[in-house]
Amino acid sequence: MPERAGQIADFIKRAGWSDAGRVLLAGDASARKYHRLTNMITGQTAVLMDAPPAKGETTEPFLRVAEQLLQRGLSAPKIIAQDQSLGLILLEDLGDDLFCVVCEKDPKAESLLYESAVDVLAELGTPAHPVDLPPYTPDIYLDEARLVTQWYLPAARAGTVIPEQLQAQFDSLILAACTAVSPVDPVFVLRDYHAENLLWLPDRSGLKRVGLLDFQDALAGHPAYDLVSLLEDARRDTTAELRDRMLKRYLQATGLDHQPFLQAFATLGAQRNLKIIGIFTRLCIRDQKPDYVDLIPRVWDHLMRDLSHPALSDLKQWVAQNIPPPGSQVRGNIRGAA
């Protein structure tokens, strides 16, 4: 038996689930994998997170953030057993009703689900709660946004490396834009809050109806960030009507000043979408996951909408002059670079 398989089998046995059947649920953009365990006698289920330390994974952030979310009365999965040294966690199984799946099966449910997700963000965005998380700084925003110039731009232009002067201009524009929207009171930011990471739990009540996944990278930052993640989904189309209505709902629930918030929404949306374009390119080239390339045009459309905000006119001009849109030729270049 390979070493990792033996470690997993021993962990499951120590957790009291040795008689359970195991089925691979999913992997994600990282090296983590998830398995569903089913007790063959009782039918009870649990989810095994396999985050191998040998591949650079760690479970400590997930455990720490999960505890904070549970303390706030939200539906993060409860921890059944864990071994940080092995990178293994046995989690409460929140089911399979991802928002994206429920909305596809029943489009009329979309409004209720998104309203519920926005209400969770309004709770997380309450600065009265202490946030025990590292800060989401302008330097982090810059490092993330640079992924578009490090991965997408060279691949899109068939290997052309961005000149240092242009990179410096880009860096200056990103830093200025993100610094301008630094929050006075940083709040809980999950960073990957979208329809494939949210589960619908209709048997629960209130905010607990929204099950939370993939939150281990949470930081203390601007409340607009997760709303951008939800409404400018890289994997699922959202209408202008839905986006506008959810923005209004959030602003009404939090009482935040509209104009500064909308500037932050556009700025952090642009930063996030630049980052995602770079990440999806890297996933294709470095990690041999070419399907992500097909998602880039949707993210590009989000980026163009964000850059239309007057506060981002200089960044918009720089992007227009230096970053080619993801047409068929560009997407072909990215796949060719892999």
PABAMAR-82571 format. One line per 4 residues: number of its first residue (from 1); their letters; for each residue x negated, y negated, z negated of N, C-alpha, C. Coordinates in steps of 0.1 Angstrom, whole numbers, padded with zeros to 4 digits, m for minus. Atoms other than C-alpha are relative to their C-alpha. Layout:
BEGIN
NUM = A = X:Y:Z:X:Y:Z:X:Y:Z ~ ... $
This chain:
BEGIN
1 = MPER = m0008:0012:0000:0000:0000:0000:m0009:m0013:0000 ~ 0008:0012:0000:m0015:m0034:0010:0001:m0007:m0014 ~ 0001:0007:0013:m0025:m0056:m0020:0013:m0008:m0003 ~ m0011:0009:0003:0003:m0082:m0016:0013:0008:m0002 $
5 = AGQI = m0012:m0009:0001:0030:m0055:m0012:0000:0006:m0014 ~ 0001:m0006:0013:0018:m0039:m0044:0003:m0010:m0011 ~ m0002:0010:0010:0018:m0072:m0063:0015:m0003:m0001 ~ m0014:0002:0000:0054:m0078:m0052:0008:0011:m0006 $
9 = ADFI = m0007:m0012:0006:0066:m0043:m0061:m0002:0000:m0015 ~ 0002:0000:0015:0050:m0046:m0096:0008:m0012:m0006 ~ m0008:0012:0005:0066:m0081:m0101:0014:0003:m0001 ~ m0014:m0004:0000:0100:m0068:m0091:0003:0010:m0011 $
13 = KRAG = m0002:m0010:0011:0096:m0039:m0115:0000:m0006:m0013 ~ 0001:0007:0013:0086:m0061:m0144:0012:m0009:m0002 ~ m0012:0008:0001:0116:m0083:m0137:0013:0008:m0002 ~ m0011:m0009:0002:0139:m0053:m0140:0009:0002:0012 $
17 = WSDA = m0008:m0001:m0013:0149:m0052:m0103:m0007:0011:0009 ~ 0007:m0010:m0008:0129:m0021:m0093:0009:0009:0009 ~ m0009:m0008:m0008:0160:m0003:m0080:0007:m0008:0011 ~ m0008:0009:m0009:0171:m0032:m0058:m0006:0002:0014 $
21 = GRVL = 0004:0001:m0014:0171:m0031:m0020:m0005:m0014:0003 ~ 0006:0013:m0003:0151:m0059:m0004:0001:m0003:0015 ~ m0002:0004:m0014:0159:m0077:0029:m0007:m0014:0002 ~ 0006:0013:m0003:0139:m0106:0044:0011:m0010:0004 $
25 = LAGD = m0010:0010:m0002:0160:m0137:0043:m0006:m0010:0011 ~ 0005:0010:m0009:0138:m0163:0060:m0014:m0004:m0004 ~ 0012:0007:0003:0105:m0180:0062:0003:m0015:0002 ~ m0002:0014:m0004:0100:m0217:0067:m0013:m0005:0006 $
29 = ASAR = 0012:0005:m0007:0074:m0241:0081:m0013:0002:m0007 ~ 0012:m0003:0008:0050:m0231:0053:m0002:0015:0001 ~ 0003:m0015:0001:0036:m0197:0044:0009:0007:m0009 ~ m0010:m0006:0009:0065:m0191:0020:0009:0009:0007 $
33 = KYHR = m0011:m0009:m0005:0089:m0162:0026:0010:0002:m0011 ~ m0011:m0002:0009:0122:m0154:0010:0007:0014:0003 ~ m0007:m0013:m0002:0138:m0120:0004:0012:0001:m0010 ~ m0011:m0002:0009:0172:m0111:m0010:m0001:0014:m0006 $
37 = LTNM = m0001:m0012:0007:0173:m0084:m0036:0014:0004:m0004 ~ m0014:m0004:0003:0205:m0064:m0041:m0001:0013:m0009 ~ m0001:m0012:0009:0211:m0041:m0071:0009:0010:0006 ~ m0008:m0010:m0007:0223:m0009:m0055:0011:0005:m0008 $
41 = ITGQ = m0011:m0005:0009:0245:m0001:m0085:0010:m0011:m0002 ~ m0009:0011:0004:0260:m0034:m0096:0004:m0009:0012 ~ m0002:0009:m0011:0258:m0053:m0063:m0005:m0014:m0002 ~ 0005:0013:0004:0242:m0082:m0081:m0012:m0004:0009 $
45 = TAVL = 0011:0004:m0009:0218:m0102:m0059:m0009:m0011:m0006 ~ 0009:0011:0004:0188:m0125:m0064:m0009:m0002:0012 ~ 0009:0004:m0011:0162:m0142:m0042:m0014:0000:m0005 ~ 0014:0000:0003:0125:m0135:m0042:m0007:m0010:0008 $
49 = MDAP = 0009:0009:m0007:0102:m0164:m0033:m0014:0005:0000 ~ 0013:m0005:m0001:0069:m0152:m0020:m0009:m0012:0005 ~ 0009:0011:m0004:0044:m0181:m0020:m0014:0003:m0003 ~ 0013:m0006:0002:0010:m0165:m0016:m0011:m0010:m0003 $
53 = PAKG = 0011:0009:0003:m0018:m0184:m0034:m0012:0001:0010 ~ 0011:m0002:m0009:m0043:m0169:m0009:0002:m0008:0013 ~ m0003:0008:m0012:m0025:m0190:0018:0002:m0015:m0004 ~ m0001:0014:0004:m0026:m0222:m0002:0013:m0004:m0006 $
57 = ETTE = m0013:0003:0006:0008:m0219:m0017:m0001:0000:m0015 ~ m0001:0000:0014:0017:m0227:m0053:0015:m0001:m0004 ~ m0014:0001:0005:0050:m0223:m0073:0002:m0010:m0011 ~ m0001:0009:0011:0042:m0248:m0100:0009:m0012:0003 $
61 = PFLR = m0009:0011:m0003:0059:m0278:m0083:0015:0004:0001 ~ m0014:m0005:m0001:0090:m0258:m0075:0006:0002:m0013 ~ m0005:m0003:0014:0094:m0246:m0111:0002:m0013:m0007 ~ m0001:0012:0008:0088:m0281:m0125:0012:m0009:0005 $
65 = VAEQ = m0011:0007:m0005:0113:m0298:m0101:0013:0006:m0003 ~ m0012:m0007:0003:0139:m0271:m0105:0005:m0003:m0014 ~ m0004:0002:0013:0139:m0276:m0142:0006:m0014:m0002 ~ m0006:0014:0001:0145:m0314:m0138:0013:m0001:0006 $
69 = LLQR = m0013:0001:m0006:0173:m0309:m0114:0011:0007:m0008 ~ m0010:m0007:0008:0190:m0283:m0136:0004:m0009:m0013 ~ m0003:0008:0012:0187:m0307:m0166:0009:m0011:0004 ~ m0009:0011:m0004:0206:m0333:m0145:0014:0006:0004 $
73 = GLSA = m0013:m0006:m0003:0234:m0308:m0140:0003:0003:0014 ~ m0001:m0003:m0014:0227:m0301:m0104:m0002:0014:0003 ~ 0001:m0014:m0003:0228:m0268:m0086:m0013:0004:0007 ~ 0012:m0006:m0004:0192:m0259:m0082:0001:0015:m0004 $
77 = PKII = m0001:m0014:0005:0187:m0221:m0084:m0007:0002:m0013 ~ 0005:m0003:0013:0181:m0209:m0119:m0012:0011:0002 ~ 0012:m0008:0000:0148:m0191:m0126:0003:0013:m0008 ~ m0002:m0013:0007:0152:m0153:m0134:m0013:0005:m0006 $
81 = AQDQ = 0013:m0005:0004:0115:m0144:m0136:m0010:m0008:0009 ~ 0010:0007:m0008:0083:m0160:m0124:m0014:0004:m0004 ~ 0014:m0003:0002:0045:m0153:m0121:m0008:m0010:0008 ~ 0007:0011:m0008:0026:m0185:m0111:m0013:0005:0006 $
85 = SLGL = 0013:m0005:m0005:m0007:m0166:m0108:0002:0008:0013 ~ m0002:m0008:m0012:0008:m0144:m0081:0008:m0008:0011 ~ m0008:0008:m0009:0030:m0171:m0065:0013:0007:0003 ~ m0012:m0008:m0001:0062:m0151:m0071:0011:m0006:m0009 $
89 = ILLE = m0011:0004:0009:0096:m0163:m0084:0012:0008:0004 ~ m0013:m0006:m0003:0129:m0145:m0087:0010:m0010:m0004 ~ m0009:0012:0002:0157:m0170:m0083:0015:0005:0001 ~ m0014:m0001:m0001:0194:m0172:m0087:0004:m0001:0015 $
93 = DLGD = m0004:0000:m0014:0210:m0164:m0053:0012:m0009:0002 ~ m0011:0009:m0002:0231:m0193:m0042:0009:0003:0013 ~ m0008:m0004:m0012:0245:m0175:m0011:m0006:m0005:0013 ~ 0004:0002:m0014:0243:m0181:0026:0007:m0012:0007 $
97 = DLFC = m0008:0010:m0006:0267:m0210:0031:m0007:m0013:0002 ~ 0008:0013:m0003:0242:m0236:0044:0010:m0010:0006 ~ m0008:0010:m0006:0258:m0269:0054:0001:0002:0015 ~ 0000:m0001:m0015:0248:m0264:0090:0009:0012:0004 $
101 = VVCE = m0008:m0011:m0003:0265:m0230:0090:0015:m0003:m0002 ~ m0014:0004:0004:0297:m0242:0073:0006:m0009:0010 ~ m0005:0010:m0009:0300:m0272:0096:0002:0006:0014 ~ m0002:m0006:m0013:0296:m0250:0127:0012:0008:0001 $
105 = KDPK = m0012:m0009:0001:0323:m0226:0116:0012:m0008:m0001 ~ m0012:0009:0003:0346:m0254:0104:m0004:m0015:0001 ~ 0004:0014:m0002:0338:m0288:0119:0008:m0010:m0009 ~ m0007:0009:0008:0366:m0303:0098:m0005:m0001:m0014 $
109 = AESL = 0006:0000:0014:0346:m0295:0066:m0012:m0010:0000 ~ 0012:0008:0000:0318:m0318:0077:0001:m0012:m0009 ~ m0002:0012:0008:0332:m0349:0060:m0002:0002:m0014 ~ 0000:m0003:0015:0337:m0333:0026:m0014:0004:m0004 $
113 = LYES = 0013:m0004:0003:0303:m0317:0027:m0010:m0011:m0001 ~ 0009:0012:0000:0284:m0349:0036:0003:m0010:m0011 ~ m0004:0009:0011:0304:m0369:0011:m0006:0005:m0013 ~ 0005:m0006:0012:0294:m0344:m0016:m0015:m0001:m0001 $
117 = AVDV = 0015:0001:0000:0257:m0345:m0005:m0004:m0014:m0003 ~ 0003:0014:0003:0258:m0383:m0006:0002:m0003:m0015 ~ m0003:0002:0014:0273:m0382:m0041:m0012:0005:m0009 ~ 0011:m0006:0007:0244:m0360:m0053:m0012:m0010:0001 $
121 = LAEL = 0011:0010:m0001:0219:m0386:m0039:0003:m0012:m0008 ~ m0004:0012:0009:0238:m0414:m0057:m0004:0003:m0014 ~ 0004:m0003:0013:0232:m0395:m0089:m0015:0001:m0002 ~ 0014:m0001:0000:0196:m0388:m0081:m0006:m0014:0001 $
125 = GTPA = 0005:0014:m0002:0192:m0425:m0072:0002:m0009:m0011 ~ m0003:0009:0012:0202:m0438:m0106:m0013:m0002:m0008 ~ 0013:0002:0007:0170:m0454:m0120:0000:0001:m0015 ~ m0001:m0001:0014:0183:m0451:m0155:m0006:0013:m0005 $
129 = HPVD = 0006:m0013:0003:0171:m0415:m0155:m0015:0000:0001 ~ 0015:0000:m0002:0133:m0410:m0161:m0003:0010:0011 ~ 0004:m0008:m0011:0116:m0395:m0131:m0014:0005:m0002 ~ 0014:m0006:0003:0086:m0372:m0140:m0005:0006:0013 $
133 = LPPY = 0005:m0005:m0013:0072:m0370:m0105:m0011:m0010:0004 ~ 0010:0009:m0005:0041:m0384:m0087:0007:m0011:0009 ~ m0006:0011:m0008:0048:m0417:m0068:m0002:0002:0015 ~ 0000:m0001:m0015:0056:m0418:m0031:m0006:m0014:0004 $
137 = TPDI = 0008:0013:m0002:0029:m0445:m0023:m0001:m0003:0015 ~ 0003:0004:m0014:0023:m0465:0010:m0011:0008:0006 ~ 0011:m0008:m0006:m0009:m0445:0014:0005:0014:0004 ~ m0006:m0013:m0004:0011:m0412:0014:0009:m0002:0013 $
141 = YLDE = m0007:0002:m0012:0035:m0427:0039:m0009:m0001:0013 ~ 0009:0001:m0011:0006:m0436:0061:m0006:0013:0004 ~ 0006:m0013:m0003:m0011:m0402:0059:0010:0009:0008 ~ m0010:m0008:m0006:0022:m0386:0069:0003:m0006:0015 $
145 = ARLV = m0003:0006:m0013:0029:m0411:0098:m0011:0003:0010 ~ 0011:m0002:m0008:m0006:m0405:0111:0001:0014:0008 ~ m0002:m0013:m0007:0005:m0370:0121:0004:m0002:0014 ~ m0004:0003:m0014:0020:m0385:0152:m0012:m0003:0009 $
149 = TQWY = 0011:0003:m0008:m0013:m0399:0163:m0011:0011:0000 ~ 0009:m0011:0001:m0033:m0369:0152:0004:0012:0008 ~ m0005:m0012:m0006:m0012:m0342:0168:0008:m0003:0013 ~ m0008:0002:m0011:0015:m0355:0191:m0006:m0008:0011 $
153 = LPAA = 0005:0009:m0010:m0003:m0383:0209:m0011:0007:0008 ~ 0010:m0007:m0009:m0034:m0362:0220:0006:0011:0008 ~ m0006:m0011:m0008:m0012:m0333:0231:0008:m0005:0011 ~ m0009:0006:m0010:0013:m0355:0249:m0009:m0005:0012 $
157 = RAGT = 0009:0006:m0010:m0016:m0371:0268:m0011:0010:0004 ~ 0009:m0010:m0004:m0033:m0338:0275:m0014:m0001:m0005 ~ 0013:m0001:0006:m0062:m0341:0251:m0006:m0014:m0002 ~ 0005:0013:0003:m0067:m0379:0250:0000:m0004:m0014 $
161 = VIPE = 0001:0004:0014:m0079:m0390:0216:0003:m0015:m0001 ~ m0003:0014:0002:m0065:m0423:0203:m0013:m0008:m0004 ~ 0012:0009:0004:m0092:m0451:0202:0002:m0005:m0014 ~ 0000:0005:0014:m0102:m0463:0167:0008:m0013:m0001 $
165 = QLQA = m0007:0013:0001:m0088:m0498:0174:0015:0002:0000 ~ m0014:m0002:m0001:m0054:m0485:0183:0005:0007:m0013 ~ m0003:m0007:0013:m0054:m0462:0152:0001:m0010:m0011 ~ 0001:0010:0011:m0063:m0492:0130:0013:m0009:0001 $
169 = QFDS = m0012:0008:m0002:m0034:m0512:0145:0012:0008:m0005 ~ m0011:m0008:0004:m0010:m0484:0139:0000:0001:m0016 ~ 0001:m0001:0015:m0022:m0479:0103:0004:m0013:m0007 ~ m0004:0013:0006:m0018:m0516:0096:0015:m0003:0001 $
173 = LILA = m0014:0002:m0001:0017:m0517:0109:0008:0009:m0009 ~ m0007:m0009:0009:0028:m0486:0089:m0001:m0005:m0014 ~ 0002:0005:0014:0013:m0499:0057:0008:m0012:m0003 ~ m0007:0012:0002:0028:m0533:0061:0015:0003:m0001 $
177 = ACTA = m0014:m0003:0000:0063:m0519:0069:0004:0007:m0013 ~ m0004:m0008:0012:0063:m0494:0040:m0002:m0007:m0013 ~ 0003:0008:0012:0048:m0518:0015:0012:m0010:m0002 ~ m0011:0009:0001:0076:m0542:0023:0013:0005:m0006 $
181 = VSPV = m0012:m0006:0006:0102:m0518:0011:m0003:0009:m0012 ~ 0003:m0008:0012:0085:m0504:m0020:0010:m0003:m0010 ~ m0011:0002:0009:0112:m0498:m0046:m0005:m0006:m0014 ~ 0003:0005:0013:0112:m0517:m0079:0001:0011:m0010 $
185 = DPVF = m0003:m0011:0009:0126:m0487:m0097:0000:0013:0009 ~ 0001:m0013:m0007:0114:m0454:m0080:0010:0010:m0005 ~ m0010:m0010:0004:0140:m0426:m0080:m0005:0014:0005 ~ 0003:m0013:m0004:0140:m0389:m0075:0002:0002:0016 $
189 = VLRD = 0000:m0002:m0014:0132:m0381:m0038:m0004:0014:0003 ~ 0003:m0014:m0003:0135:m0345:m0027:m0008:0002:0013 ~ 0008:0001:m0012:0120:m0353:0008:0004:0009:0011 ~ m0004:m0009:m0011:0136:m0325:0028:0015:0003:m0002 $
193 = YHAE = m0014:m0001:0004:0173:m0331:0021:0009:0000:0013 ~ m0007:0000:m0013:0192:m0319:0052:0009:0013:0000 ~ m0011:m0011:m0001:0219:m0294:0064:m0005:0014:m0001 ~ 0005:m0014:0001:0196:m0264:0065:m0007:0003:m0014 $
197 = NLLW = 0005:m0001:0013:0184:m0270:0029:0011:m0002:m0011 ~ m0011:0002:0009:0219:m0276:0013:0010:0011:0002 ~ m0010:m0011:0000:0243:m0248:0003:0013:m0005:m0005 ~ m0014:0004:0005:0281:m0253:m0001:0004:0011:m0010 $
201 = LPDR = m0004:m0009:0011:0293:m0238:m0034:0014:m0004:m0005 ~ m0014:0005:0002:0331:m0244:m0033:0006:0005:m0013 ~ m0006:m0005:0013:0337:m0223:m0065:m0005:m0008:m0012 ~ 0005:0009:0010:0318:m0249:m0085:0007:m0014:0001 $
205 = SGLK = m0007:0013:0000:0330:m0284:m0093:m0010:m0012:0000 ~ 0008:0013:0000:0318:m0320:m0087:m0013:0002:0007 ~ 0013:0000:m0006:0281:m0324:m0079:m0006:0014:0001 ~ 0005:m0014:0000:0275:m0287:m0086:0004:0007:0013 $
209 = RVGL = m0004:m0007:m0012:0292:m0278:m0053:m0011:m0001:0011 ~ 0011:0001:m0010:0259:m0288:m0035:m0012:0008:m0006 ~ 0012:m0007:0004:0232:m0262:m0038:m0012:m0005:0006 ~ 0012:0007:m0005:0197:m0275:m0035:m0011:0010:0002 $
213 = LDFQ = 0012:m0009:m0004:0167:m0257:m0018:m0011:m0009:0004 ~ 0012:0006:m0006:0132:m0266:m0007:m0003:m0014:m0005 ~ 0002:0013:0007:0125:m0294:m0032:m0013:m0001:m0007 ~ 0013:0000:0008:0090:m0285:m0044:m0009:m0012:0003 $
217 = DALA = 0008:0012:m0003:0075:m0316:m0027:0006:m0013:m0004 ~ m0007:0013:0005:0097:m0341:m0046:m0010:m0010:m0005 ~ 0008:0011:0005:0082:m0375:m0054:0009:m0011:m0005 ~ m0007:0012:0004:0093:m0407:m0070:m0001:m0011:0010 $
221 = GHPA = 0001:0010:m0010:0102:m0431:m0043:0013:m0008:0003 ~ m0011:0009:m0003:0128:m0452:m0025:0013:0009:0002 ~ m0013:m0008:m0001:0165:m0440:m0027:0004:0002:0015 ~ m0005:m0001:m0014:0169:m0445:0011:m0006:0012:0007 $
225 = YDLV = 0007:m0010:m0008:0145:m0417:0020:0008:0013:0002 ~ m0008:m0012:m0002:0167:m0387:0013:0013:m0002:0008 ~ m0012:0003:m0008:0197:m0404:0028:m0004:0000:0015 ~ 0005:m0001:m0014:0176:m0408:0060:m0001:0015:0004 $
229 = SLLE = 0002:m0014:m0003:0167:m0371:0058:0013:0007:0003 ~ m0013:m0006:m0001:0204:m0362:0055:0006:m0004:0013 ~ m0008:0006:m0011:0218:m0385:0082:m0008:0000:0013 ~ 0008:m0001:m0012:0189:m0384:0107:m0006:0014:0001 $
233 = DARR = 0004:m0014:0000:0187:m0346:0108:m0008:0004:0012 ~ 0008:m0004:m0012:0160:m0332:0130:0006:0012:0007 ~ m0005:m0012:m0006:0179:m0300:0136:0015:0000:0003 ~ m0015:0000:m0002:0216:m0310:0137:0004:m0015:0004 $
237 = DTTA = m0005:0012:m0004:0234:m0338:0155:0010:m0006:m0010 ~ m0010:0007:0008:0252:m0364:0134:0005:m0012:0008 ~ m0006:0011:m0008:0275:m0390:0149:m0003:m0013:m0007 ~ 0001:0013:0005:0272:m0427:0145:0010:m0003:m0011 $
241 = ELRD = m0011:0002:0010:0306:m0428:0127:m0003:0007:m0013 ~ 0004:m0007:0012:0294:m0402:0102:m0011:m0008:m0008 ~ 0012:0007:0007:0261:m0420:0095:0005:m0014:m0006 ~ m0005:0013:0005:0279:m0454:0091:0008:0002:m0013 $
245 = RMLK = m0009:m0002:0011:0305:m0440:0068:m0007:0005:m0013 ~ 0008:m0005:0011:0280:m0422:0046:m0009:m0010:m0006 ~ 0008:0011:0005:0258:m0452:0043:0009:m0009:m0008 ~ m0009:0009:0008:0288:m0473:0031:0003:0007:m0013 $
249 = RYLQ = m0003:m0008:0013:0297:m0445:0006:m0011:m0001:m0010 ~ 0011:0000:0009:0262:m0445:m0008:m0002:m0014:m0006 ~ 0001:0014:0005:0260:m0483:m0011:0011:m0004:m0010 ~ m0011:0003:0009:0294:m0485:m0027:m0003:0007:m0014 $
253 = ATGL = 0002:m0008:0012:0284:m0457:m0052:m0011:m0006:m0009 ~ 0012:0004:0007:0251:m0473:m0061:0000:m0015:m0003 ~ 0000:0014:0002:0258:m0510:m0059:m0012:m0007:0005 ~ 0013:0006:m0005:0225:m0516:m0041:0003:m0011:0011 $
257 = DHQP = m0002:0011:m0009:0221:m0548:m0020:m0002:0006:0014 ~ m0001:m0006:m0013:0230:m0539:0016:m0012:m0003:0009 ~ 0010:0004:m0010:0204:m0558:0037:m0014:0006:m0003 ~ 0013:m0006:0003:0172:m0547:0018:0001:0015:0002 $
261 = FLQA = m0002:m0015:m0001:0186:m0511:0017:m0001:0004:0015 ~ m0001:m0003:m0014:0193:m0511:0054:m0014:m0001:0007 ~ 0013:0002:m0005:0158:m0524:0061:m0009:0012:m0004 ~ 0008:m0012:0005:0143:m0496:0039:0005:0013:0007 $
265 = FATL = m0005:m0012:m0007:0166:m0470:0056:m0007:0001:0014 ~ 0007:0000:m0014:0152:m0480:0091:m0015:0002:m0001 ~ 0015:m0001:0001:0116:m0483:0079:m0004:0014:m0004 ~ 0004:m0013:0004:0115:m0450:0061:0005:0010:0010 $
269 = GAQR = m0004:m0009:m0011:0135:m0434:0089:m0011:0000:0011 ~ 0011:0001:m0010:0108:m0446:0114:m0012:0008:m0005 ~ 0011:m0007:0006:0081:m0433:0091:0002:0015:0000 ~ m0003:m0014:0001:0098:m0400:0086:0000:0007:0014 $
273 = NLKI = m0001:m0006:m0013:0105:m0394:0122:m0013:0000:0008 ~ 0013:0000:m0005:0070:m0403:0133:m0007:0013:m0006 ~ 0006:m0012:0007:0058:m0377:0107:0005:0013:0006 ~ m0006:m0013:m0004:0083:m0350:0119:m0005:0003:0015 $
277 = IGIF = 0005:m0002:m0014:0072:m0355:0156:m0014:0006:m0001 ~ 0013:m0005:0001:0037:m0349:0145:0000:0014:m0006 ~ m0001:m0013:0006:0046:m0319:0123:0005:0010:0010 ~ m0005:m0010:m0009:0066:m0302:0150:m0010:0003:0011 $
281 = TRLC = 0011:m0002:m0009:0037:m0307:0174:m0010:0010:m0006 ~ 0010:m0008:0007:0013:m0292:0149:0005:0015:m0002 ~ m0005:m0014:0001:0036:m0262:0143:m0001:0008:0013 ~ 0002:m0006:m0013:0035:m0255:0180:m0014:0004:0002 $
285 = IRDQ = 0014:m0002:m0004:m0002:m0259:0185:m0008:0008:m0010 ~ 0008:m0007:0010:m0017:m0247:0152:0006:0013:m0005 ~ m0007:m0011:0007:0009:m0223:0139:0008:0009:0010 ~ m0006:m0008:m0010:0022:m0209:0172:0015:0002:m0002 $
289 = KPDY = m0014:0001:0002:0058:m0219:0166:0006:m0010:0010 ~ m0004:0010:m0011:0068:m0234:0200:0014:m0005:0000 ~ m0014:0004:0000:0105:m0236:0193:0002:m0014:m0006 ~ m0002:0013:0006:0100:m0267:0172:m0002:m0012:0011 $
293 = VDLI = 0002:0010:m0010:0090:m0286:0204:0014:m0005:0005 ~ m0013:0003:m0005:0126:m0284:0215:0008:m0010:m0009 ~ m0007:0009:0009:0137:m0304:0185:m0005:m0015:0001 ~ 0006:0013:0000:0114:m0334:0192:0009:m0011:0007 $
297 = PRVW = m0008:0011:m0006:0138:m0353:0216:0010:m0005:m0009 ~ m0009:0005:0009:0164:m0355:0189:m0006:m0009:m0010 ~ 0007:0009:0010:0139:m0369:0164:m0005:m0013:0007 ~ 0004:0012:m0008:0127:m0393:0191:0011:m0010:0001 $
301 = DHLM = m0012:0009:0000:0162:m0407:0194:0002:m0006:m0013 ~ m0001:0006:0013:0164:m0412:0157:m0011:m0011:m0002 ~ 0011:0010:0002:0130:m0430:0158:0004:m0013:0008 ~ m0003:0012:m0008:0142:m0454:0186:0011:m0008:m0007 $
305 = RDLS = m0010:0008:0007:0173:m0463:0166:m0006:m0007:m0012 ~ 0006:0007:0012:0153:m0470:0135:m0009:m0012:0004 ~ 0009:0011:m0004:0128:m0491:0154:0007:m0012:0006 ~ m0008:0011:m0004:0156:m0513:0166:0003:m0011:m0011 $
309 = HPAL = m0002:0009:0011:0157:m0530:0132:m0010:m0012:0002 ~ 0008:0012:m0003:0144:m0566:0135:m0013:0000:m0008 ~ 0013:0000:0008:0118:m0560:0107:m0010:0009:0005 ~ 0009:m0010:m0006:0102:m0533:0128:m0004:m0003:0014 $
313 = SDLK = 0003:0003:m0014:0097:m0552:0160:m0014:0002:0005 ~ 0014:m0002:m0004:0059:m0551:0160:m0003:0015:0001 ~ 0002:m0014:m0001:0059:m0514:0153:0007:0006:0012 ~ m0007:m0005:m0012:0085:m0508:0180:m0008:m0003:0012 $
317 = QWVA = 0008:0003:m0012:0063:m0526:0205:m0013:0009:0001 ~ 0012:m0009:0000:0032:m0506:0195:0004:0014:0005 ~ m0004:m0014:m0004:0051:m0473:0199:0003:0000:0015 ~ m0004:0001:m0014:0065:m0484:0233:m0012:0000:0009 $
321 = QNIP = 0012:0001:m0008:0030:m0492:0245:m0009:0012:0000 ~ 0011:m0010:0003:0011:m0462:0231:0005:0014:m0001 ~ m0004:m0014:0003:0033:m0432:0224:0011:0004:0011 ~ m0010:m0004:m0010:0050:m0415:0254:0012:0008:m0005 $
325 = PPGS = m0012:m0008:0004:0086:m0402:0250:m0002:0015:0003 ~ 0001:m0015:m0002:0090:m0364:0248:0008:0005:0011 ~ m0006:m0005:m0012:0101:m0358:0283:m0005:0014:0003 ~ 0004:m0014:m0003:0097:m0324:0300:m0015:0002:0002 $
329 = QVRG = 0015:m0001:m0002:0061:m0331:0311:m0007:0000:m0013 ~ 0006:0001:0013:0051:m0341:0276:0002:0012:m0008 ~ m0002:m0013:0008:0067:m0311:0260:m0008:0011:0006 ~ 0008:m0011:m0006:0050:m0289:0285:m0015:m0002:m0003 $
333 = NIRG = 0014:0002:0004:0016:m0305:0276:m0002:0005:m0014 ~ 0001:m0005:0014:0023:m0297:0239:m0001:0015:0000 ~ 0001:m0015:0000:0030:m0261:0247:m0013:0005:0006 ~ 0012:m0004:m0006:0000:m0260:0269:m0012:m0001:m0009 $
337 = AA = 0011:0002:0009:m0022:m0273:0241:m0001:0012:m0010 ~ 0000:m0012:0010:m0012:m0242:0220:m0007:0012:0006 $
